[in-house]
Amino acid sequence: MAIILVRYTDIERWKKTGKRVLVYGRRKTGKTFFLKNFTSYDEYFFVKRDGEILDLKSVKTISYEYLKDLLIREKEKRVVIDEFHRLPEEFLDFLQAYGSELNLVLVTSTLWLSRKILGESSPLLGIFEEFKLDLIDERDVLKFLKGKLEGKKLIDTAIYLREPWLIPLVQDVHEDIPRILVEEKNTIERLIGEIFREEERQLKSSYISILSAISSGRTKSSEISSFMFSRKILPKDDPSIIQPYLKTLSNIGIIEKIKILNKKFDLYVHKSPLLDIYFLLDSKYGFSEIEIPQQEVKKIFEDRLPFHAELFFGRLFSKIFGLKFGKIMEKDYDIDVALFSHKKIKMIFEIKWKNFVNKEEIEKIENVFSSMEAEKFLVVPEASILERIPKGIEVVDVNRILEMIG
Protein backbone atom coordinates (compact mmCIF):
# COMPACT_ATOMS: atom_id res chain seq x y z
CA MET A 1 0.00 0.00 0.00
CA ALA A 2 1.17 3.55 -0.72
CA ILE A 3 2.99 5.28 2.11
CA ILE A 4 2.00 8.92 1.52
CA LEU A 5 -1.28 9.77 3.18
CA VAL A 6 -2.43 13.31 2.45
CA ARG A 7 -3.86 15.05 5.52
CA TYR A 8 -6.41 17.16 3.66
CA THR A 9 -8.19 18.25 6.83
CA ASP A 10 -5.00 19.50 8.47
CA ILE A 11 -3.86 21.22 5.27
CA GLU A 12 -7.10 23.20 5.21
CA ARG A 13 -6.62 24.15 8.88
CA TRP A 14 -3.05 25.21 8.18
CA LYS A 15 -4.15 27.60 5.44
CA LYS A 16 -5.91 29.66 8.10
CA THR A 17 -2.86 30.10 10.33
CA GLY A 18 -0.89 33.33 10.60
CA LYS A 19 2.78 34.25 10.89
CA ARG A 20 3.52 32.77 14.33
CA VAL A 21 2.38 29.24 15.05
CA LEU A 22 3.05 26.78 17.85
CA VAL A 23 2.64 23.24 16.49
CA TYR A 24 2.21 20.72 19.27
CA GLY A 25 0.92 17.23 19.90
CA ARG A 26 1.95 13.81 21.05
CA ARG A 27 5.05 12.07 19.69
CA LYS A 28 4.83 10.30 16.33
CA THR A 29 1.72 12.10 15.08
CA GLY A 30 3.61 13.22 11.97
CA LYS A 31 4.34 16.86 12.87
CA THR A 32 7.71 17.00 11.10
CA PHE A 33 6.47 15.09 8.05
CA PHE A 34 3.44 17.35 7.75
CA LEU A 35 5.42 20.58 7.97
CA LYS A 36 8.16 19.45 5.56
CA ASN A 37 5.80 18.02 2.94
CA PHE A 38 2.60 20.06 3.12
CA THR A 39 3.60 23.58 4.20
CA SER A 40 5.84 26.35 2.85
CA TYR A 41 8.93 27.64 4.68
CA ASP A 42 12.30 29.26 3.96
CA GLU A 43 14.43 27.72 6.71
CA TYR A 44 13.96 24.52 8.69
CA PHE A 45 16.01 23.87 11.83
CA PHE A 46 15.93 20.74 13.95
CA VAL A 47 17.22 20.80 17.53
CA LYS A 48 18.94 17.53 18.42
CA ARG A 49 18.78 15.84 21.82
CA ASP A 50 22.17 17.24 22.78
CA GLY A 51 21.03 20.78 21.97
CA GLU A 52 22.87 21.05 18.65
CA ILE A 53 20.90 22.86 15.95
CA LEU A 54 20.81 21.24 12.52
CA ASP A 55 20.04 23.27 9.39
CA LEU A 56 18.12 20.72 7.32
CA LYS A 57 18.80 22.58 4.04
CA SER A 58 22.58 22.63 4.31
CA VAL A 59 22.74 19.63 6.70
CA LYS A 60 25.16 21.67 8.81
CA THR A 61 25.17 22.50 12.49
CA ILE A 62 24.63 26.12 13.48
CA SER A 63 25.07 27.87 16.82
CA TYR A 64 22.28 29.08 19.06
CA GLU A 65 23.55 32.65 18.73
CA TYR A 66 23.50 32.36 14.92
CA LEU A 67 19.89 31.15 15.06
CA LYS A 68 18.79 34.12 17.17
CA ASP A 69 20.67 36.52 14.93
CA LEU A 70 19.05 35.04 11.81
CA LEU A 71 15.58 35.34 13.32
CA ILE A 72 16.08 39.04 14.07
CA ARG A 73 18.01 39.87 10.89
CA GLU A 74 15.73 38.11 8.39
CA LYS A 75 12.30 38.59 9.90
CA GLU A 76 10.53 38.20 6.56
CA LYS A 77 11.69 34.58 6.22
CA ARG A 78 9.39 31.76 7.30
CA VAL A 79 11.44 29.75 9.81
CA VAL A 80 10.56 26.42 11.40
CA ILE A 81 12.28 25.29 14.61
CA ASP A 82 11.48 21.65 15.30
CA GLU A 83 11.87 20.33 18.89
CA PHE A 84 12.53 23.91 19.97
CA HIS A 85 12.05 22.95 23.64
CA ARG A 86 15.60 21.56 23.51
CA LEU A 87 16.99 25.08 23.12
CA PRO A 88 18.23 26.93 26.23
CA GLU A 89 15.52 28.01 28.67
CA GLU A 90 16.17 31.66 27.93
CA PHE A 91 14.80 31.17 24.40
CA LEU A 92 11.33 31.72 25.87
CA ASP A 93 12.50 35.13 27.09
CA PHE A 94 13.85 35.83 23.60
CA LEU A 95 10.46 34.94 22.13
CA GLN A 96 8.69 37.19 24.60
CA ALA A 97 10.92 40.08 23.57
CA TYR A 98 10.98 39.56 19.77
CA GLY A 99 8.23 37.02 19.01
CA SER A 100 5.63 39.49 17.77
CA GLU A 101 8.01 40.59 14.98
CA LEU A 102 8.88 37.13 13.65
CA ASN A 103 7.56 34.76 10.97
CA LEU A 104 8.10 31.63 12.99
CA VAL A 105 6.80 28.08 13.43
CA LEU A 106 7.71 26.30 16.67
CA VAL A 107 7.26 22.55 17.12
CA THR A 108 7.13 20.59 20.38
CA SER A 109 5.84 17.33 21.85
CA THR A 110 6.53 17.79 25.55
CA LEU A 111 3.94 18.00 28.30
CA TRP A 112 5.75 20.54 30.44
CA LEU A 113 6.07 23.01 27.57
CA SER A 114 2.45 22.63 26.53
CA ARG A 115 1.51 23.59 30.10
CA LYS A 116 3.99 26.47 30.17
CA ILE A 117 3.10 27.97 26.79
CA LEU A 118 -0.58 27.11 26.61
CA GLY A 119 -1.30 28.05 30.22
CA GLU A 120 -3.40 31.11 31.04
CA SER A 121 -0.44 32.97 32.57
CA SER A 122 1.90 32.36 29.62
CA PRO A 123 3.55 35.55 28.29
CA LEU A 124 3.43 34.02 24.78
CA LEU A 125 -0.34 33.82 24.64
CA GLY A 126 -1.56 36.17 21.95
CA ILE A 127 1.80 36.08 20.15
CA PHE A 128 1.66 32.49 18.89
CA GLU A 129 -1.48 30.71 17.77
CA GLU A 130 -1.90 27.03 18.58
CA PHE A 131 -1.98 24.28 15.97
CA LYS A 132 -2.48 20.85 17.49
CA LEU A 133 -1.48 18.03 15.15
CA ASP A 134 -3.37 15.03 16.39
CA LEU A 135 -3.84 11.56 14.99
CA ILE A 136 -4.88 11.53 11.33
CA ASP A 137 -8.46 12.64 10.70
CA GLU A 138 -10.85 9.71 10.22
CA ARG A 139 -12.03 11.05 6.85
CA ASP A 140 -8.50 11.33 5.50
CA VAL A 141 -7.49 7.80 6.46
CA LEU A 142 -10.69 6.45 4.89
CA LYS A 143 -9.92 8.30 1.65
CA PHE A 144 -6.40 6.86 1.76
CA LEU A 145 -7.68 3.27 2.13
CA LYS A 146 -10.58 3.57 -0.32
CA GLY A 147 -9.84 1.32 -3.29
CA LYS A 148 -7.12 -0.54 -1.38
CA LEU A 149 -9.40 -2.37 1.04
CA GLU A 150 -13.14 -2.83 1.39
CA GLY A 151 -15.86 -3.71 3.86
CA LYS A 152 -15.12 -4.37 7.52
CA LYS A 153 -11.39 -4.75 6.89
CA LEU A 154 -11.22 -1.20 5.52
CA ILE A 155 -12.69 0.28 8.72
CA ASP A 156 -10.71 -2.04 11.01
CA THR A 157 -7.53 -0.85 9.33
CA ALA A 158 -8.54 2.82 9.36
CA ILE A 159 -9.10 2.72 13.11
CA TYR A 160 -5.42 1.95 13.74
CA LEU A 161 -3.77 3.69 10.78
CA ARG A 162 -4.72 7.04 12.28
CA GLU A 163 -1.31 6.49 13.93
CA PRO A 164 0.96 7.74 11.10
CA TRP A 165 3.98 5.65 12.10
CA LEU A 166 1.98 2.43 11.67
CA ILE A 167 1.18 3.04 7.99
CA PRO A 168 4.28 1.34 6.50
CA LEU A 169 4.09 -1.51 9.03
CA VAL A 170 0.52 -2.73 8.51
CA GLN A 171 -0.78 -5.00 5.78
CA ASP A 172 -3.25 -7.16 7.71
CA VAL A 173 -4.41 -5.19 10.74
CA HIS A 174 -5.64 -8.26 12.66
CA GLU A 175 -2.22 -9.91 12.44
CA ASP A 176 0.05 -6.86 12.39
CA ILE A 177 -1.25 -4.80 15.33
CA PRO A 178 -0.72 -7.66 17.83
CA ARG A 179 2.69 -8.32 16.25
CA ILE A 180 3.67 -4.64 16.47
CA LEU A 181 2.59 -4.47 20.11
CA VAL A 182 4.92 -7.37 20.89
CA GLU A 183 7.85 -6.64 18.55
CA GLU A 184 7.77 -2.84 18.80
CA LYS A 185 7.03 -2.65 22.50
CA ASN A 186 10.19 -0.63 23.13
CA THR A 187 9.18 1.87 20.45
CA ILE A 188 5.77 2.31 22.08
CA GLU A 189 7.36 2.72 25.51
CA ARG A 190 9.78 5.35 24.15
CA LEU A 191 6.86 7.12 22.52
CA ILE A 192 5.22 7.36 25.95
CA GLY A 193 8.39 8.12 27.88
CA GLU A 194 9.58 10.87 25.54
CA ILE A 195 6.42 12.85 26.25
CA PHE A 196 7.93 13.60 29.66
CA ARG A 197 10.91 15.89 30.10
CA GLU A 198 13.35 15.78 33.03
CA GLU A 199 11.18 18.19 35.04
CA GLU A 200 8.28 15.76 34.74
CA ARG A 201 9.90 12.72 36.28
CA GLN A 202 8.27 13.18 39.68
CA LEU A 203 4.91 13.47 37.92
CA LYS A 204 5.40 10.68 35.40
CA SER A 205 3.93 7.99 37.66
CA SER A 206 0.76 10.06 38.02
CA TYR A 207 0.31 10.39 34.26
CA ILE A 208 1.07 6.72 33.63
CA SER A 209 -1.36 5.70 36.37
CA ILE A 210 -4.13 7.78 34.77
CA LEU A 211 -3.52 6.17 31.38
CA SER A 212 -3.57 2.69 32.95
CA ALA A 213 -6.76 3.44 34.84
CA ILE A 214 -8.55 4.58 31.69
CA SER A 215 -7.54 1.47 29.74
CA SER A 216 -8.69 -0.80 32.56
CA GLY A 217 -12.19 0.69 32.51
CA ARG A 218 -11.92 3.46 35.11
CA THR A 219 -13.08 6.20 32.79
CA LYS A 220 -14.76 8.63 35.22
CA SER A 221 -12.54 11.07 37.13
CA SER A 222 -13.81 9.63 40.44
CA GLU A 223 -12.84 6.12 39.34
CA ILE A 224 -9.42 7.27 38.16
CA SER A 225 -8.85 9.02 41.49
CA SER A 226 -9.79 5.89 43.46
CA PHE A 227 -7.51 3.78 41.26
CA MET A 228 -4.57 6.10 41.94
CA PHE A 229 -5.30 6.38 45.67
CA SER A 230 -5.41 2.58 46.00
CA ARG A 231 -1.90 2.49 44.53
CA LYS A 232 -0.68 5.21 46.92
CA ILE A 233 -0.02 7.65 44.06
CA LEU A 234 -2.51 10.18 45.48
CA PRO A 235 -2.45 11.27 49.15
CA LYS A 236 -6.27 11.11 49.25
CA ASP A 237 -9.12 9.94 47.03
CA ASP A 238 -10.06 13.33 45.58
CA PRO A 239 -10.92 13.73 41.86
CA SER A 240 -10.13 17.46 42.00
CA ILE A 241 -6.44 16.62 42.51
CA ILE A 242 -6.16 14.97 39.11
CA GLN A 243 -8.04 17.59 37.07
CA PRO A 244 -4.82 19.42 36.04
CA TYR A 245 -3.30 16.11 34.90
CA LEU A 246 -6.40 15.23 32.87
CA LYS A 247 -6.41 18.69 31.28
CA THR A 248 -2.73 18.43 30.33
CA LEU A 249 -3.14 14.96 28.82
CA SER A 250 -6.13 16.26 26.86
CA ASN A 251 -4.25 19.35 25.67
CA ILE A 252 -1.36 17.36 24.25
CA GLY A 253 -3.73 14.93 22.50
CA ILE A 254 -3.29 11.73 24.52
CA ILE A 255 -6.77 11.43 25.99
CA GLU A 256 -10.14 13.01 25.28
CA LYS A 257 -13.31 13.66 27.24
CA ILE A 258 -16.68 12.32 26.04
CA LYS A 259 -19.87 13.84 27.38
CA ILE A 260 -22.49 11.52 28.88
CA LEU A 261 -25.65 13.37 27.97
CA ASN A 262 -27.98 11.93 30.59
CA LYS A 263 -25.55 11.97 33.51
CA LYS A 264 -23.53 14.51 35.49
CA PHE A 265 -20.18 12.99 34.62
CA ASP A 266 -17.97 12.63 31.55
CA LEU A 267 -15.82 9.74 30.40
CA TYR A 268 -12.13 9.86 29.54
CA VAL A 269 -10.77 7.65 26.77
CA HIS A 270 -7.47 7.20 24.95
CA LYS A 271 -7.15 9.03 21.64
CA SER A 272 -4.89 6.25 20.34
CA PRO A 273 -6.33 2.72 20.15
CA LEU A 274 -2.77 1.37 20.10
CA LEU A 275 -1.89 3.06 23.40
CA ASP A 276 -5.21 1.95 24.84
CA ILE A 277 -4.32 -1.70 24.15
CA TYR A 278 -0.78 -1.21 25.46
CA PHE A 279 -1.99 0.17 28.80
CA LEU A 280 -4.71 -2.45 29.04
CA LEU A 281 -2.09 -5.17 28.59
CA ASP A 282 0.15 -3.48 31.14
CA SER A 283 -2.57 -3.10 33.77
CA LYS A 284 -3.76 -6.69 33.24
CA TYR A 285 -0.47 -8.55 32.73
CA GLY A 286 2.39 -6.18 33.51
CA PHE A 287 3.16 -5.99 29.79
CA SER A 288 5.84 -3.31 30.25
CA GLU A 289 7.91 -5.70 32.38
CA ILE A 290 7.24 -9.20 31.06
CA GLU A 291 6.79 -10.90 27.70
CA ILE A 292 3.22 -11.78 26.69
CA PRO A 293 2.49 -14.37 23.95
CA GLN A 294 1.35 -12.75 20.71
CA GLN A 295 -1.80 -14.88 20.68
CA GLU A 296 -2.87 -13.44 24.03
CA VAL A 297 -2.17 -9.94 22.72
CA LYS A 298 -4.28 -10.73 19.66
CA LYS A 299 -7.17 -11.85 21.87
CA ILE A 300 -7.10 -8.53 23.74
CA PHE A 301 -6.92 -6.70 20.40
CA GLU A 302 -9.96 -8.54 19.00
CA ASP A 303 -11.94 -7.99 22.20
CA ARG A 304 -11.15 -4.28 22.20
CA LEU A 305 -11.79 -3.64 18.51
CA PRO A 306 -15.59 -3.07 18.78
CA PHE A 307 -15.02 -0.40 21.44
CA HIS A 308 -12.43 1.31 19.26
CA ALA A 309 -14.89 1.14 16.36
CA GLU A 310 -17.52 2.95 18.47
CA LEU A 311 -15.11 5.79 19.19
CA PHE A 312 -13.97 5.92 15.55
CA PHE A 313 -17.54 6.26 14.29
CA GLY A 314 -18.46 8.76 16.99
CA ARG A 315 -15.62 11.07 15.96
CA LEU A 316 -16.23 10.48 12.26
CA PHE A 317 -19.96 11.24 12.31
CA SER A 318 -19.36 14.22 14.57
CA LYS A 319 -17.13 15.72 11.87
CA ILE A 320 -19.34 14.72 8.94
CA PHE A 321 -22.48 16.28 10.47
CA GLY A 322 -20.86 19.13 12.38
CA LEU A 323 -22.26 18.03 15.75
CA LYS A 324 -20.72 17.15 19.12
CA PHE A 325 -20.06 13.53 20.06
CA GLY A 326 -21.54 12.15 23.25
CA LYS A 327 -23.03 8.97 24.69
CA ILE A 328 -26.11 7.96 26.64
CA MET A 329 -25.73 5.49 29.51
CA GLU A 330 -28.70 3.85 31.22
CA LYS A 331 -28.84 0.91 33.60
CA ASP A 332 -30.06 -1.53 30.94
CA TYR A 333 -28.50 -0.09 27.79
CA ASP A 334 -26.07 2.38 26.29
CA ILE A 335 -26.42 4.45 23.13
CA ASP A 336 -23.01 4.23 21.51
CA VAL A 337 -23.05 7.56 19.68
CA ALA A 338 -25.35 10.51 20.38
CA LEU A 339 -24.66 13.62 18.31
CA PHE A 340 -25.91 16.82 19.88
CA SER A 341 -25.97 20.60 19.61
CA HIS A 342 -26.84 23.01 22.43
CA LYS A 343 -27.77 20.04 24.66
CA LYS A 344 -30.32 18.81 22.12
CA ILE A 345 -29.76 15.31 20.75
CA LYS A 346 -29.99 15.34 16.95
CA MET A 347 -28.81 11.88 15.86
CA ILE A 348 -28.27 8.53 17.59
CA PHE A 349 -26.27 5.56 16.37
CA GLU A 350 -26.01 1.94 17.46
CA ILE A 351 -22.72 0.35 16.36
CA LYS A 352 -22.82 -3.39 15.69
CA TRP A 353 -19.30 -4.09 14.51
CA LYS A 354 -19.42 -7.85 13.96
CA ASN A 355 -20.37 -10.46 11.38
CA PHE A 356 -24.02 -11.16 12.30
CA VAL A 357 -26.84 -9.32 14.09
CA ASN A 358 -29.84 -11.47 15.00
CA LYS A 359 -33.48 -10.36 15.12
CA GLU A 360 -33.53 -10.24 18.94
CA GLU A 361 -30.72 -7.67 18.93
CA ILE A 362 -32.50 -5.66 16.24
CA GLU A 363 -35.73 -5.68 18.25
CA LYS A 364 -33.88 -4.43 21.34
CA ILE A 365 -32.38 -1.55 19.31
CA GLU A 366 -35.83 -0.66 18.00
CA ASN A 367 -37.25 -0.62 21.54
CA VAL A 368 -34.43 1.52 22.93
CA PHE A 369 -34.59 3.98 20.04
CA SER A 370 -38.40 4.21 19.99
CA SER A 371 -38.57 6.77 22.81
CA MET A 372 -35.85 9.00 21.34
CA GLU A 373 -36.73 12.07 19.27
CA ALA A 374 -33.71 12.04 16.95
CA GLU A 375 -32.59 10.65 13.63
CA LYS A 376 -31.80 6.97 14.16
CA PHE A 377 -29.02 4.90 12.59
CA LEU A 378 -27.62 1.38 12.84
CA VAL A 379 -23.98 1.06 11.74
CA VAL A 380 -22.82 -2.34 10.45
CA PRO A 381 -20.06 -3.59 8.12
CA GLU A 382 -22.70 -4.48 5.52
CA ALA A 383 -26.50 -4.72 5.52
CA SER A 384 -26.42 -8.44 4.67
CA ILE A 385 -25.28 -9.32 8.22
CA LEU A 386 -28.70 -8.24 9.59
CA GLU A 387 -31.23 -11.04 10.15
CA ARG A 388 -33.87 -8.45 9.28
CA ILE A 389 -33.98 -4.74 8.45
CA PRO A 390 -34.88 -2.58 11.50
CA LYS A 391 -38.04 -0.47 11.44
CA GLY A 392 -37.64 3.32 11.47
CA ILE A 393 -33.84 3.08 11.64
CA GLU A 394 -31.50 3.85 8.75
CA VAL A 395 -28.83 1.21 8.14
CA VAL A 396 -25.36 2.64 7.46
CA ASP A 397 -22.71 0.28 6.08
CA VAL A 398 -19.15 0.82 4.87
CA ASN A 399 -20.17 1.73 1.33
CA ARG A 400 -22.58 4.35 2.65
CA ILE A 401 -19.85 5.80 4.89
CA LEU A 402 -17.49 6.12 1.91
CA GLU A 403 -20.23 8.00 0.05
CA MET A 404 -20.60 10.36 3.01
CA ILE A 405 -16.95 11.41 2.99
CA GLY A 406 -16.92 11.89 -0.80
C-alpha positions in Angstrom: 0.0 0.0 0.0 1.2 3.5 -0.7 3.0 5.3 2.1 2.0 8.9 1.5 -1.3 9.8 3.2 -2.4 13.3 2.4 -3.9 15.1 5.5 -6.4 17.2 3.7 -8.2 18.3 6.8 -5.0 19.5 8.5 -3.9 21.2 5.3 -7.1 23.2 5.2 -6.6 24.2 8.9 -3.1 25.2 8.2 -4.1 27.6 5.4 -5.9 29.7 8.1 -2.9 30.1 10.3 -0.9 33.3 10.6 2.8 34.2 10.9 3.5 32.8 14.3 2.4 29.2 15.0 3.1 26.8 17.8 2.6 23.2 16.5 2.2 20.7 19.3 0.9 17.2 19.9 2.0 13.8 21.0 5.1 12.1 19.7 4.8 10.3 16.3 1.7 12.1 15.1 3.6 13.2 12.0 4.3 16.9 12.9 7.7 17.0 11.1 6.5 15.1 8.0 3.4 17.4 7.7 5.4 20.6 8.0 8.2 19.4 5.6 5.8 18.0 2.9 2.6 20.1 3.1 3.6 23.6 4.2 5.8 26.3 2.9 8.9 27.6 4.7 12.3 29.3 4.0 14.4 27.7 6.7 14.0 24.5 8.7 16.0 23.9 11.8 15.9 20.7 13.9 17.2 20.8 17.5 18.9 17.5 18.4 18.8 15.8 21.8 22.2 17.2 22.8 21.0 20.8 22.0 22.9 21.1 18.7 20.9 22.9 15.9 20.8 21.2 12.5 20.0 23.3 9.4 18.1 20.7 7.3 18.8 22.6 4.0 22.6 22.6 4.3 22.7 19.6 6.7 25.2 21.7 8.8 25.2 22.5 12.5 24.6 26.1 13.5 25.1 27.9 16.8 22.3 29.1 19.1 23.6 32.6 18.7 23.5 32.4 14.9 19.9 31.2 15.1 18.8 34.1 17.2 20.7 36.5 14.9 19.0 35.0 11.8 15.6 35.3 13.3 16.1 39.0 14.1 18.0 39.9 10.9 15.7 38.1 8.4 12.3 38.6 9.9 10.5 38.2 6.6 11.7 34.6 6.2 9.4 31.8 7.3 11.4 29.8 9.8 10.6 26.4 11.4 12.3 25.3 14.6 11.5 21.6 15.3 11.9 20.3 18.9 12.5 23.9 20.0 12.1 22.9 23.6 15.6 21.6 23.5 17.0 25.1 23.1 18.2 26.9 26.2 15.5 28.0 28.7 16.2 31.7 27.9 14.8 31.2 24.4 11.3 31.7 25.9 12.5 35.1 27.1 13.9 35.8 23.6 10.5 34.9 22.1 8.7 37.2 24.6 10.9 40.1 23.6 11.0 39.6 19.8 8.2 37.0 19.0 5.6 39.5 17.8 8.0 40.6 15.0 8.9 37.1 13.7 7.6 34.8 11.0 8.1 31.6 13.0 6.8 28.1 13.4 7.7 26.3 16.7 7.3 22.5 17.1 7.1 20.6 20.4 5.8 17.3 21.8 6.5 17.8 25.5 3.9 18.0 28.3 5.8 20.5 30.4 6.1 23.0 27.6 2.5 22.6 26.5 1.5 23.6 30.1 4.0 26.5 30.2 3.1 28.0 26.8 -0.6 27.1 26.6 -1.3 28.0 30.2 -3.4 31.1 31.0 -0.4 33.0 32.6 1.9 32.4 29.6 3.6 35.5 28.3 3.4 34.0 24.8 -0.3 33.8 24.6 -1.6 36.2 22.0 1.8 36.1 20.1 1.7 32.5 18.9 -1.5 30.7 17.8 -1.9 27.0 18.6 -2.0 24.3 16.0 -2.5 20.8 17.5 -1.5 18.0 15.2 -3.4 15.0 16.4 -3.8 11.6 15.0 -4.9 11.5 11.3 -8.5 12.6 10.7 -10.9 9.7 10.2 -12.0 11.1 6.9 -8.5 11.3 5.5 -7.5 7.8 6.5 -10.7 6.4 4.9 -9.9 8.3 1.7 -6.4 6.9 1.8 -7.7 3.3 2.1 -10.6 3.6 -0.3 -9.8 1.3 -3.3 -7.1 -0.5 -1.4 -9.4 -2.4 1.0 -13.1 -2.8 1.4 -15.9 -3.7 3.9 -15.1 -4.4 7.5 -11.4 -4.7 6.9 -11.2 -1.2 5.5 -12.7 0.3 8.7 -10.7 -2.0 11.0 -7.5 -0.8 9.3 -8.5 2.8 9.4 -9.1 2.7 13.1 -5.4 2.0 13.7 -3.8 3.7 10.8 -4.7 7.0 12.3 -1.3 6.5 13.9 1.0 7.7 11.1 4.0 5.6 12.1 2.0 2.4 11.7 1.2 3.0 8.0 4.3 1.3 6.5 4.1 -1.5 9.0 0.5 -2.7 8.5 -0.8 -5.0 5.8 -3.3 -7.2 7.7 -4.4 -5.2 10.7 -5.6 -8.3 12.7 -2.2 -9.9 12.4 0.0 -6.9 12.4 -1.3 -4.8 15.3 -0.7 -7.7 17.8 2.7 -8.3 16.3 3.7 -4.6 16.5 2.6 -4.5 20.1 4.9 -7.4 20.9 7.8 -6.6 18.6 7.8 -2.8 18.8 7.0 -2.6 22.5 10.2 -0.6 23.1 9.2 1.9 20.4 5.8 2.3 22.1 7.4 2.7 25.5 9.8 5.4 24.1 6.9 7.1 22.5 5.2 7.4 25.9 8.4 8.1 27.9 9.6 10.9 25.5 6.4 12.9 26.2 7.9 13.6 29.7 10.9 15.9 30.1 13.3 15.8 33.0 11.2 18.2 35.0 8.3 15.8 34.7 9.9 12.7 36.3 8.3 13.2 39.7 4.9 13.5 37.9 5.4 10.7 35.4 3.9 8.0 37.7 0.8 10.1 38.0 0.3 10.4 34.3 1.1 6.7 33.6 -1.4 5.7 36.4 -4.1 7.8 34.8 -3.5 6.2 31.4 -3.6 2.7 32.9 -6.8 3.4 34.8 -8.6 4.6 31.7 -7.5 1.5 29.7 -8.7 -0.8 32.6 -12.2 0.7 32.5 -11.9 3.5 35.1 -13.1 6.2 32.8 -14.8 8.6 35.2 -12.5 11.1 37.1 -13.8 9.6 40.4 -12.8 6.1 39.3 -9.4 7.3 38.2 -8.8 9.0 41.5 -9.8 5.9 43.5 -7.5 3.8 41.3 -4.6 6.1 41.9 -5.3 6.4 45.7 -5.4 2.6 46.0 -1.9 2.5 44.5 -0.7 5.2 46.9 0.0 7.6 44.1 -2.5 10.2 45.5 -2.5 11.3 49.1 -6.3 11.1 49.2 -9.1 9.9 47.0 -10.1 13.3 45.6 -10.9 13.7 41.9 -10.1 17.5 42.0 -6.4 16.6 42.5 -6.2 15.0 39.1 -8.0 17.6 37.1 -4.8 19.4 36.0 -3.3 16.1 34.9 -6.4 15.2 32.9 -6.4 18.7 31.3 -2.7 18.4 30.3 -3.1 15.0 28.8 -6.1 16.3 26.9 -4.2 19.3 25.7 -1.4 17.4 24.2 -3.7 14.9 22.5 -3.3 11.7 24.5 -6.8 11.4 26.0 -10.1 13.0 25.3 -13.3 13.7 27.2 -16.7 12.3 26.0 -19.9 13.8 27.4 -22.5 11.5 28.9 -25.6 13.4 28.0 -28.0 11.9 30.6 -25.5 12.0 33.5 -23.5 14.5 35.5 -20.2 13.0 34.6 -18.0 12.6 31.6 -15.8 9.7 30.4 -12.1 9.9 29.5 -10.8 7.6 26.8 -7.5 7.2 24.9 -7.1 9.0 21.6 -4.9 6.3 20.3 -6.3 2.7 20.1 -2.8 1.4 20.1 -1.9 3.1 23.4 -5.2 2.0 24.8 -4.3 -1.7 24.2 -0.8 -1.2 25.5 -2.0 0.2 28.8 -4.7 -2.5 29.0 -2.1 -5.2 28.6 0.2 -3.5 31.1 -2.6 -3.1 33.8 -3.8 -6.7 33.2 -0.5 -8.6 32.7 2.4 -6.2 33.5 3.2 -6.0 29.8 5.8 -3.3 30.3 7.9 -5.7 32.4 7.2 -9.2 31.1 6.8 -10.9 27.7 3.2 -11.8 26.7 2.5 -14.4 23.9 1.4 -12.8 20.7 -1.8 -14.9 20.7 -2.9 -13.4 24.0 -2.2 -9.9 22.7 -4.3 -10.7 19.7 -7.2 -11.9 21.9 -7.1 -8.5 23.7 -6.9 -6.7 20.4 -10.0 -8.5 19.0 -11.9 -8.0 22.2 -11.1 -4.3 22.2 -11.8 -3.6 18.5 -15.6 -3.1 18.8 -15.0 -0.4 21.4 -12.4 1.3 19.3 -14.9 1.1 16.4 -17.5 2.9 18.5 -15.1 5.8 19.2 -14.0 5.9 15.5 -17.5 6.3 14.3 -18.5 8.8 17.0 -15.6 11.1 16.0 -16.2 10.5 12.3 -20.0 11.2 12.3 -19.4 14.2 14.6 -17.1 15.7 11.9 -19.3 14.7 8.9 -22.5 16.3 10.5 -20.9 19.1 12.4 -22.3 18.0 15.7 -20.7 17.2 19.1 -20.1 13.5 20.1 -21.5 12.1 23.3 -23.0 9.0 24.7 -26.1 8.0 26.6 -25.7 5.5 29.5 -28.7 3.9 31.2 -28.8 0.9 33.6 -30.1 -1.5 30.9 -28.5 -0.1 27.8 -26.1 2.4 26.3 -26.4 4.4 23.1 -23.0 4.2 21.5 -23.0 7.6 19.7 -25.4 10.5 20.4 -24.7 13.6 18.3 -25.9 16.8 19.9 -26.0 20.6 19.6 -26.8 23.0 22.4 -27.8 20.0 24.7 -30.3 18.8 22.1 -29.8 15.3 20.8 -30.0 15.3 17.0 -28.8 11.9 15.9 -28.3 8.5 17.6 -26.3 5.6 16.4 -26.0 1.9 17.5 -22.7 0.4 16.4 -22.8 -3.4 15.7 -19.3 -4.1 14.5 -19.4 -7.8 14.0 -20.4 -10.5 11.4 -24.0 -11.2 12.3 -26.8 -9.3 14.1 -29.8 -11.5 15.0 -33.5 -10.4 15.1 -33.5 -10.2 18.9 -30.7 -7.7 18.9 -32.5 -5.7 16.2 -35.7 -5.7 18.3 -33.9 -4.4 21.3 -32.4 -1.6 19.3 -35.8 -0.7 18.0 -37.2 -0.6 21.5 -34.4 1.5 22.9 -34.6 4.0 20.0 -38.4 4.2 20.0 -38.6 6.8 22.8 -35.9 9.0 21.3 -36.7 12.1 19.3 -33.7 12.0 17.0 -32.6 10.6 13.6 -31.8 7.0 14.2 -29.0 4.9 12.6 -27.6 1.4 12.8 -24.0 1.1 11.7 -22.8 -2.3 10.5 -20.1 -3.6 8.1 -22.7 -4.5 5.5 -26.5 -4.7 5.5 -26.4 -8.4 4.7 -25.3 -9.3 8.2 -28.7 -8.2 9.6 -31.2 -11.0 10.1 -33.9 -8.5 9.3 -34.0 -4.7 8.5 -34.9 -2.6 11.5 -38.0 -0.5 11.4 -37.6 3.3 11.5 -33.8 3.1 11.6 -31.5 3.8 8.7 -28.8 1.2 8.1 -25.4 2.6 7.5 -22.7 0.3 6.1 -19.2 0.8 4.9 -20.2 1.7 1.3 -22.6 4.3 2.7 -19.9 5.8 4.9 -17.5 6.1 1.9 -20.2 8.0 0.1 -20.6 10.4 3.0 -16.9 11.4 3.0 -16.9 11.9 -0.8 
